[in-house]
Amino acid sequence: MVSTLFLGALLILPGISVSASACLERPHGYCKQLDIPVPITANTAIYDIPRVDNDIEAVAWAIYDATRTTIHGPKNIIKNTTTSETFNIHAQLCIPKSNKNGKHNTLQIATHGVHYDSRYWDSEYKPENHSYVEASLKAGYSILTYDRLGVGQSDKPDAYDVVQAPVELEILRQLTLMARNGSLYEFASHAKPSNPSFKALETPHKVVHIGHSFGSFLTSAFIANYGPLSDGAIITGYLYTENLASAGSTSFSVEYAATGSPPFNRSSGYVVCQRDGIQNIFFGGNPKTAFTEELLEYGISIKQPVPIGEFASAFSLLENPGPSFRAPVQFLLPEFDFYICRGDCHDLFNLTALNQTYPHATKIEVALQPNTGHALPLHNNATAGFQLMFDFFSRNGL
């Protein structure tokens, strides 16, 4: 009798390999690249938004999106739809070499924001100082990073009607379910090339969620809607106030991704930041001390296109009440975050409002990372920010 192994979305037959690239040894752990088929069904919509097929239309979209009378909400919907499809999501699972402190049994799922892919979490430029993945392995944690739909090595479907916030949220839910039921680690153990460290993995005892920017939109909505699936969360580069995104999409300085510099293999509706847009959004603080020219250049080199359907549908992630979330959450704000705080995050948070949003959270904490802009890992004191996150975990038994 031929046996089979069902791994969430996967049916693995004996002798059939699971797609993956090289298993990479790190100073403090091992990482595997995975291509995970993720089946989702989510409520989507056709929105009344302009098409983007050239640079002029890209700028016109940014102006439209930033116009004060533009509707961002259900009234902008032409027709409600449903997306039911299996998407290929490219991910990286990293596990620490040492399990002495027991933290390896806590898996972090980290979701990046717009204009980047999962490399945001794993800088190749001086990783000892700027890779959150490397820092997590050193601290003893396992971590899953992934390219959100539409970017990096994940699928890149229609930018208007498919790559939308509810679809992204459901992908995060499915990845979390795979982590919690053990099928994610089973998937990794079967992926080639073989590595003994991935063969002996236990199902994670705890799963925590990390977000940045739009990834924090998703993470905050995830813990609100699916609280029991998370043992803790850290929200970076996001705080819901009147200043959120008040700088507007024109600050992205976008061009049409298919003909941009460099050009990306994308269809209609994908835009990408130009050089000054990356600095506008992601870098802040004193330019003589907060970051280096090399960090800025690296940040520009790993930029990714954005599907404009994400912006049209982002409202669905805001103001979700989270009474089912019964775990700790930290909001980590870069001091000079331009996109979230309009350049100054001091005294913006309302702890009462956060407590009302997550009334049963075991702990709500707001921390400020000094002399840092929106992209926390790409600033000079990134390791201090990482330590704030790990200290929060430790204080809360994670």
C-alpha positions as CSV (number, residue, x, y, z in Angstrom):
1,M,0.0,0.0,0.0
2,V,1.4,3.4,-1.0
3,S,1.4,5.8,1.9
4,T,0.9,9.6,1.5
5,L,1.5,12.6,3.7
6,F,-1.0,15.5,3.7
7,L,0.7,18.8,4.6
8,G,-2.0,21.5,4.7
9,A,-2.2,22.3,1.0
10,L,0.2,19.6,-0.1
11,L,-0.3,15.9,-0.9
12,I,3.2,14.5,-1.0
13,L,3.7,11.1,-2.7
14,P,6.7,8.9,-2.0
15,G,9.6,9.7,-4.4
16,I,8.3,13.1,-5.3
17,S,10.4,16.0,-4.0
18,V,9.1,19.2,-2.5
19,S,10.4,22.4,-4.2
20,A,13.1,24.3,-2.3
21,S,16.5,25.8,-3.0
22,A,19.7,25.4,-1.1
23,C,19.7,24.9,2.6
24,L,22.0,27.7,3.9
25,E,24.1,27.5,7.0
26,R,24.2,30.7,9.0
27,P,26.5,31.6,11.9
28,H,23.6,30.8,14.3
29,G,21.3,28.6,12.4
30,Y,20.1,27.0,9.2
31,C,17.7,28.4,6.6
32,K,15.6,26.7,3.8
33,Q,13.9,28.5,0.9
34,L,10.5,27.0,0.4
35,D,7.8,27.4,-2.3
36,I,4.5,26.7,-0.5
37,P,1.2,26.3,-2.3
38,V,-1.4,28.1,-0.2
39,P,-5.1,27.6,-0.9
40,I,-7.3,30.6,0.0
41,T,-10.9,31.7,-0.3
42,A,-11.4,35.4,0.5
43,N,-13.9,38.2,0.0
44,T,-12.5,40.6,-2.7
45,A,-14.0,43.4,-4.8
46,I,-13.8,45.3,-8.0
47,Y,-12.9,48.9,-7.1
48,D,-13.4,52.1,-8.9
49,I,-9.7,53.0,-9.3
50,P,-7.7,54.2,-12.3
51,R,-5.7,51.9,-14.5
52,V,-1.9,52.2,-14.5
53,D,-0.1,51.2,-17.7
54,N,2.7,53.9,-17.9
55,D,4.6,56.4,-15.8
56,I,2.1,59.2,-16.4
57,E,-0.8,57.0,-15.2
58,A,1.4,55.8,-12.2
59,V,1.8,59.4,-11.0
60,A,-1.9,60.1,-11.7
61,W,-2.9,57.2,-9.6
62,A,-0.7,58.4,-6.7
63,I,-2.4,61.9,-6.9
64,Y,-5.8,60.2,-7.1
65,D,-5.0,58.0,-4.1
66,A,-3.7,61.0,-2.1
67,T,-6.6,63.4,-3.0
68,R,-8.5,64.3,0.1
69,T,-11.9,63.6,-1.4
70,T,-11.0,60.2,-2.8
71,I,-13.1,57.4,-1.2
72,H,-11.1,54.7,0.6
73,G,-13.8,52.3,1.7
74,P,-16.8,50.2,0.8
75,K,-18.4,53.1,-1.2
76,N,-15.6,52.7,-3.7
77,I,-16.7,49.1,-4.5
78,I,-18.3,48.5,-7.9
79,K,-18.9,44.8,-7.3
80,N,-18.2,42.4,-4.4
81,T,-16.4,39.2,-5.6
82,T,-14.8,36.1,-4.1
83,T,-11.3,34.9,-4.8
84,S,-10.7,31.2,-4.4
85,E,-7.3,30.0,-5.6
86,T,-4.1,28.4,-4.6
87,F,-1.1,30.7,-4.7
88,N,2.6,29.9,-4.7
89,I,4.1,31.7,-1.7
90,H,7.9,31.8,-1.5
91,A,9.2,31.6,2.1
92,Q,12.3,31.1,4.2
93,L,12.2,29.0,7.3
94,C,15.2,29.5,9.7
95,I,16.0,27.4,12.8
96,P,18.7,28.1,15.4
97,K,21.6,25.8,15.9
98,S,21.3,26.1,19.7
99,N,18.2,25.1,21.7
100,K,19.7,25.6,25.1
101,N,17.3,28.4,26.1
102,G,14.2,26.6,24.7
103,K,13.2,29.6,22.5
104,H,13.6,27.5,19.3
105,N,10.1,26.1,20.1
106,T,8.7,29.7,19.5
107,L,8.2,30.3,15.8
108,Q,8.0,33.9,14.6
109,I,6.1,34.6,11.4
110,A,7.3,37.9,10.0
111,T,5.2,39.8,7.4
112,H,6.9,42.6,5.4
113,G,5.3,45.8,4.1
114,V,4.8,47.4,0.7
115,H,7.7,48.4,-1.5
116,Y,9.8,45.4,-0.2
117,D,9.8,41.6,0.0
118,S,11.0,39.3,2.7
119,R,14.6,40.6,2.3
120,Y,13.5,43.5,4.4
121,W,13.9,41.1,7.4
122,D,17.1,39.6,6.3
123,S,19.6,42.2,5.1
124,E,22.5,40.9,3.0
125,Y,24.4,44.1,3.8
126,K,26.2,43.7,7.1
127,P,23.7,41.0,8.3
128,E,25.3,40.9,11.8
129,N,24.0,44.5,12.3
130,H,20.9,44.7,10.0
131,S,19.3,41.2,9.6
132,Y,16.4,40.6,11.9
133,V,16.6,36.9,10.8
134,E,20.2,36.7,11.9
135,A,19.4,38.4,15.2
136,S,16.5,36.0,15.9
137,L,18.7,33.0,15.3
138,K,21.3,34.4,17.6
139,A,18.7,34.9,20.3
140,G,17.5,31.3,19.8
141,Y,14.3,31.8,17.9
142,S,13.0,30.1,14.8
143,I,11.6,32.4,12.1
144,L,9.5,32.2,9.0
145,T,9.7,35.1,6.5
146,Y,7.8,35.1,3.2
147,D,7.2,37.2,0.1
148,R,3.7,38.5,0.2
149,L,1.5,37.9,-2.9
150,G,2.6,40.1,-5.8
151,V,6.3,40.6,-4.8
152,G,9.6,38.7,-4.7
153,Q,9.4,35.1,-5.7
154,S,5.7,34.6,-4.8
155,D,3.0,34.6,-7.5
156,K,2.1,38.0,-9.1
157,P,-1.6,37.9,-10.1
158,D,-3.9,40.7,-11.1
159,A,-3.0,44.0,-9.3
160,Y,-6.5,45.3,-9.3
161,D,-9.0,42.5,-8.4
162,V,-6.8,39.8,-6.8
163,V,-3.9,41.1,-4.7
164,Q,-6.1,42.7,-2.0
165,A,-6.0,42.9,1.7
166,P,-8.4,40.1,2.5
167,V,-6.5,37.7,0.3
168,E,-3.2,38.7,2.1
169,L,-4.9,38.2,5.5
170,E,-6.1,34.8,4.5
171,I,-2.6,33.8,3.3
172,L,-1.2,34.8,6.7
173,R,-3.9,32.7,8.4
174,Q,-3.2,29.7,6.3
175,L,0.6,29.9,6.9
176,T,-0.2,30.2,10.7
177,L,-2.5,27.1,10.6
178,M,0.3,25.2,8.9
179,A,2.7,26.3,11.5
180,R,0.4,25.3,14.4
181,N,-0.6,21.9,13.1
182,G,2.9,20.9,12.2
183,S,2.5,20.7,8.5
184,L,4.9,23.6,7.8
185,Y,7.7,21.8,9.5
186,E,6.7,18.6,7.7
187,F,6.9,20.5,4.5
188,A,10.4,21.8,5.3
189,S,11.6,18.3,6.4
190,H,10.7,16.9,2.9
191,A,12.1,19.8,1.0
192,K,15.3,19.3,-0.8
193,P,18.2,19.4,-0.1
194,S,17.9,17.3,3.0
195,N,19.2,18.6,6.3
196,P,19.1,16.6,9.5
197,S,18.2,19.7,11.5
198,F,14.9,20.0,9.7
199,K,14.1,16.3,10.1
200,A,13.9,16.5,13.9
201,L,11.7,19.6,14.3
202,E,8.9,19.5,16.8
203,T,5.7,21.3,16.1
204,P,6.2,24.9,17.5
205,H,5.0,25.2,21.0
206,K,4.2,28.9,20.4
207,V,3.6,31.0,17.3
208,V,4.1,34.8,17.4
209,H,3.6,37.3,14.7
210,I,5.8,40.2,13.6
211,G,4.7,42.9,11.1
212,H,6.1,45.9,9.4
213,S,4.2,48.7,7.7
214,F,1.5,47.1,5.6
215,G,2.6,43.8,7.1
216,S,1.6,45.4,10.4
217,F,-1.8,46.4,9.0
218,L,-2.1,42.6,8.3
219,T,-0.7,41.5,11.6
220,S,-2.8,43.8,13.7
221,A,-5.9,42.7,11.8
222,F,-4.9,39.1,12.1
223,I,-4.6,39.1,15.9
224,A,-7.9,41.0,16.0
225,N,-9.8,38.5,13.9
226,Y,-7.9,35.3,14.8
227,G,-6.7,36.0,18.3
228,P,-6.5,32.4,19.5
229,L,-4.0,31.6,16.7
230,S,-1.3,34.0,18.0
231,D,0.7,33.7,21.2
232,G,2.0,37.2,20.9
233,A,2.7,40.0,18.4
234,I,5.1,42.9,17.7
235,I,3.8,45.6,15.4
236,T,6.5,47.8,13.9
237,G,6.1,50.8,11.7
238,Y,2.3,51.1,12.3
239,L,0.0,53.0,14.6
240,Y,-3.6,53.9,13.7
241,T,-3.9,57.6,14.1
242,E,-4.9,60.6,11.9
243,N,-1.3,60.8,10.9
244,L,-1.2,57.3,9.4
245,A,-0.4,57.6,5.6
246,S,-1.2,61.4,5.8
247,A,1.9,62.1,3.7
248,G,0.0,60.4,0.9
249,S,1.0,58.2,-2.0
250,T,2.6,61.0,-3.9
251,S,5.5,60.7,-1.4
252,F,6.3,57.3,-2.9
253,S,7.5,59.0,-6.1
254,V,6.2,56.0,-8.2
255,E,6.7,54.9,-11.7
256,Y,5.2,52.1,-13.8
257,A,6.9,48.9,-12.6
258,A,7.0,47.2,-16.0
259,T,9.1,50.1,-17.5
260,G,10.7,51.4,-14.3
261,S,14.4,51.7,-13.4
262,P,15.1,48.8,-13.2
263,P,12.1,47.3,-15.1
264,F,10.1,44.6,-13.3
265,N,8.2,41.7,-14.9
266,R,4.8,42.9,-13.9
267,S,1.5,43.5,-15.5
268,S,-0.9,46.5,-15.4
269,G,-1.5,48.1,-12.1
270,Y,1.9,47.5,-10.4
271,V,3.9,50.6,-9.4
272,V,7.3,51.0,-7.9
273,C,9.1,53.7,-5.9
274,Q,11.9,55.7,-7.5
275,R,15.0,56.4,-5.5
276,D,13.7,59.5,-3.7
277,G,10.5,57.6,-2.8
278,I,12.5,55.0,-0.9
279,Q,14.2,57.7,1.1
280,N,11.0,59.6,1.6
281,I,9.2,56.7,3.2
282,F,11.8,54.4,4.7
283,F,14.7,56.5,6.0
284,G,14.6,59.1,8.7
285,G,16.5,60.7,11.6
286,N,19.7,62.7,11.3
287,P,21.2,61.6,8.0
288,K,24.7,62.0,9.5
289,T,24.0,59.5,12.3
290,A,20.8,57.6,11.6
291,F,21.9,55.7,8.5
292,T,24.7,55.5,6.0
293,E,24.7,56.1,2.2
294,E,25.4,52.3,1.9
295,L,22.3,51.4,3.8
296,L,20.2,53.8,1.7
297,E,21.7,52.3,-1.5
298,Y,20.9,48.8,-0.2
299,G,17.4,49.8,0.6
300,I,17.0,51.1,-2.9
301,S,18.5,47.9,-4.4
302,I,15.9,45.6,-2.9
303,K,12.8,47.6,-3.6
304,Q,9.7,45.8,-5.0
305,P,6.6,46.8,-7.0
306,V,3.2,47.3,-5.3
307,P,-0.2,46.3,-6.7
308,I,-2.6,49.2,-6.3
309,G,-5.4,46.9,-5.3
310,E,-3.7,46.7,-1.9
311,F,-4.2,50.4,-1.3
312,A,-7.9,50.3,-2.4
313,S,-8.7,47.5,0.0
314,A,-6.5,48.4,2.9
315,F,-9.4,50.0,4.8
316,S,-10.7,46.5,5.6
317,L,-7.7,46.0,7.9
318,L,-8.3,49.1,10.0
319,E,-10.1,49.4,13.3
320,N,-10.8,45.7,13.7
321,P,-11.7,45.0,17.4
322,G,-9.8,42.1,18.9
323,P,-11.5,40.8,22.0
324,S,-10.3,37.2,21.2
325,F,-6.6,38.2,21.4
326,R,-5.4,37.1,24.8
327,A,-1.6,37.5,24.5
328,P,1.0,40.3,24.7
329,V,1.5,42.9,21.9
330,Q,4.2,45.5,21.5
331,F,4.0,48.5,19.2
332,L,7.5,49.4,18.2
333,L,7.6,52.9,16.6
334,P,10.7,54.4,14.9
335,E,11.1,57.8,16.4
336,F,11.1,59.7,13.0
337,D,8.8,57.5,11.0
338,F,7.5,59.7,8.2
339,Y,4.8,57.5,6.7
340,I,3.2,56.5,10.0
341,C,3.8,59.6,12.2
342,R,4.5,62.3,9.7
343,G,8.1,62.4,10.8
344,D,7.7,62.4,14.6
345,C,6.2,59.6,16.6
346,H,6.5,61.2,20.1
347,D,3.3,61.3,22.1
348,L,1.0,60.0,19.3
349,F,-0.1,56.7,20.9
350,N,-3.3,56.4,22.9
351,L,-2.9,53.5,25.3
352,T,-6.6,53.7,26.2
353,A,-7.6,53.2,22.6
354,L,-5.2,50.3,22.2
355,N,-6.7,48.7,25.4
356,Q,-10.1,49.1,23.9
357,T,-9.1,47.5,20.7
358,Y,-7.5,44.5,22.4
359,P,-9.4,44.5,25.7
360,H,-8.1,41.0,26.8
361,A,-4.5,41.3,25.8
362,T,-2.2,40.2,28.6
363,K,0.1,43.1,27.9
364,I,0.1,46.1,25.6
365,E,3.4,48.0,25.3
366,V,4.5,51.0,23.1
367,A,8.2,51.4,22.6
368,L,10.1,54.1,20.7
369,Q,13.3,53.4,18.7
370,P,15.5,56.6,18.7
371,N,16.9,58.3,15.6
372,T,15.3,55.7,13.2
373,G,13.0,55.9,10.2
374,H,10.3,53.6,8.9
375,A,12.7,50.8,7.9
376,L,14.0,49.9,11.3
377,P,16.5,47.3,10.2
378,L,18.2,49.6,7.7
379,H,19.3,52.2,10.3
380,N,22.5,52.3,12.3
381,N,21.0,51.3,15.6
382,A,18.9,48.4,14.3
383,T,20.3,45.9,16.8
384,A,19.1,48.1,19.7
385,G,15.6,47.9,18.1
386,F,15.9,44.1,17.7
387,Q,16.8,43.9,21.4
388,L,13.7,45.8,22.4
389,M,11.7,43.1,20.6
390,F,13.5,40.2,22.2
391,D,13.3,41.8,25.6
392,F,9.6,42.1,25.2
393,F,9.3,38.4,24.3
394,S,11.4,37.4,27.3
395,R,9.4,39.5,29.7
396,N,6.2,37.8,28.5
397,G,7.4,34.2,28.5
398,L,8.0,33.9,24.8
